[in-house]
Amino acid sequence: MRVNRILLSSSLIVVALVIQVSVLARLHLPGAVPDLLLLTVLGLALVYGHVGGALVGFGAGLLADLAPPADHAAGRYALVLCVIGYLAGLVKPESGQVRSATAPMAVVVAAAVGSTLLYAGVGALVGDTAARHVGLSSLLFTAALYDLLLAPFVVPGVMALARRAENDPLAETSTGKSGDVSSGYLSGGTGLRVGGQRGGLRVKAARARVARAGRIKGVKRL
């Protein structure tokens, strides 16, 4: 990953995790907790693709595993977000821009349901049965509902920031200017014409000198 991707992704992930732990987790909503970290990973994955999405998801999940008040095994949420980031990156639009909000919202719902199921499945493998006591069906419904309501305020902004970091305005400006200058020279042929005119003048001057020398020699012979 490039430096601008790493800096932007790290900043967004840290901010999202701080807001989720300090604000969203203390709202005591029924069922699941709105997953701002998941939405941030989805927004970045829709711009960076499946490889970038997997890396961002793994880093975000590992940070969430180590940040207090995490009470589960380290690496559990990293695995979940790594898989979700990879799958979300597979639906990245080829043009890099989303034309409608239907696809991102569908990705959010699928990611909310998929991350909850995957998290519960990994927990069942390691002996964590907390999801059984809360109720998996209520967790799935509330997770999809909360993330879907929060997504319009998070995903588009994250995607816009990621695209802006990908396309540096200063680099585009300098490249555009140099491209315009070079294209102007190539299309207009200014430099070539000047060089051609100079070469033509030199040839004409040489021919004139030869003609003059021939005339002078002819006069001397007469």
Secondary structure, 3 states (H helix, E strand, C coil): CCHHHHHHHHHHHHHHHHHHHHCHHHCCCCCCCCCHHHHHHHHHHHHHHHHHHHHHHHHHHHHHHHCCCCCCCCCHHHHHHHHHHHHHHHCCCCCCCCCCCHHHHHHHHHHHHHHHHHHHHHHHHHCCCHHHHHCHHHHHHHHHHHHHHHHHHHHHHHHHHHHHHHCCHHHHHHHHHHHHHHHHHHHHCHHHHHHHHHHHHHHHHHHHHHHHHHHHHHHHHC
